Amino acid sequence: MTQADSSSKIDLPPLVPSPAQVRQARAAIRMGQRELAKLAGVAVTTLNAYEREDRPAHGSTVVKLRAALNQLGFTFDDEGNVRLENRPKP
């Protein structure tokens, strides 16, 4: 890394929800990966790789997962907490 590269580096916030938070949320409502992937509009293999931390996820994937989990009533914070608020009726 050159000196110019290091001065232009920006720190991004942690991915929210993190892979652990996604697993925790799914477990809380006993939802399978297929169901969450379908709701979020991502491939099951993408969700599986994200949860296992096999490869970095695209920002758009994390945004879709967060939107789907928010729709299910989950909220997240930067400290790793997952909360299930009022869960919508199916």
Phi and psi in degrees as a GROMACS rama.xvg file:
@    title "Ramachandran Plot"
@    xaxis  label "Phi"
@    yaxis  label "Psi"
@TYPE xy
-82.5346  167.626  THR-2
-61.0033  -37.3929  GLN-3
-63.6988  -37.5415  ALA-4
-65.0538  -42.374  ASP-5
-68.122  -30.4992  SER-6
-76.3401  -21.8133  SER-7
-97.5513  3.02841  SER-8
-69.209  136.787  LYS-9
-117.614  146.699  ILE-10
-92.8007  124.482  ASP-11
-94.1381  150.044  LEU-12
-66.7829  157.179  PRO-13
-61.6148  152.275  PRO-14
-65.8498  126.432  LEU-15
-128.181  117.624  VAL-16
-81.0844  145.356  PRO-17
-73.3463  166.439  SER-18
-55.1098  -41.1175  PRO-19
-64.6954  -38.1959  ALA-20
-67.2806  -36.5282  GLN-21
-64.5187  -46.162  VAL-22
-60.0195  -43.9629  ARG-23
-63.1613  -43.697  GLN-24
-63.7347  -45.9421  ALA-25
-60.6523  -41.9261  ARG-26
-64.7576  -36.388  ALA-27
-61.5865  -32.1095  ALA-28
-114.27  11.3815  ILE-29
53.616  50.082  ARG-30
-105.37  133.5  MET-31
-78.9247  164.767  GLY-32
-61.702  -39.368  GLN-33
-59.7289  -43.5337  ARG-34
-64.0549  -45.8081  GLU-35
-67.5834  -41.574  LEU-36
-59.6638  -42.9496  ALA-37
-63.3818  -46.3544  LYS-38
-61.6368  -38.49  LEU-39
-82.8072  -17.291  ALA-40
77.4098  34.2466  GLY-41
-124.182  161.261  VAL-42
-71.3177  146.411  ALA-43
-59.605  -40.0366  VAL-44
-63.8383  -33.5502  THR-45
-67.4693  -46.1702  THR-46
-62.5229  -44.8494  LEU-47
-59.4844  -46.4687  ASN-48
-63.8383  -37.7513  ALA-49
-65.5342  -48.2892  TYR-50
-62.8301  -34.7914  GLU-51
-84.7665  -5.8464  ARG-52
59.1121  36.5607  GLU-53
-73.3918  -34.4614  ASP-54
-152.449  155.085  ARG-55
-65.1948  145.415  PRO-56
-92.0684  149.762  ALA-57
-68.6242  149.389  HIS-58
-56.3048  -36.5021  GLY-59
-65.1676  -32.6118  SER-60
-64.7561  -45.5376  THR-61
-65.2157  -38.2891  VAL-62
-62.7012  -42.9076  VAL-63
-65.3766  -42.1693  LYS-64
-64.0838  -42.7998  LEU-65
-63.7566  -42.9832  ARG-66
-61.4942  -42.9163  ALA-67
-64.9548  -43.7667  ALA-68
-69.5465  -35.4664  LEU-69
-62.4893  -40.3482  ASN-70
-60.4163  -32.1594  GLN-71
-81.1821  -5.59385  LEU-72
104.922  9.07842  GLY-73
-90.7988  144.998  PHE-74
-125.465  154.275  THR-75
-133.181  151.879  PHE-76
-129.98  168.621  ASP-77
-71.4841  -8.18395  ASP-78
-91.7811  2.94696  GLU-79
94.5263  4.59677  GLY-80
-82.9357  139.287  ASN-81
-120.084  128.659  VAL-82
-125.599  139.347  ARG-83
-102.118  108.458  LEU-84
-82.7032  -154.166  GLU-85
-62.7052  110.593  ASN-86
-78.0133  126.947  ARG-87
-64.4046  149.522  PRO-88
-75.235  142.322  LYS-89
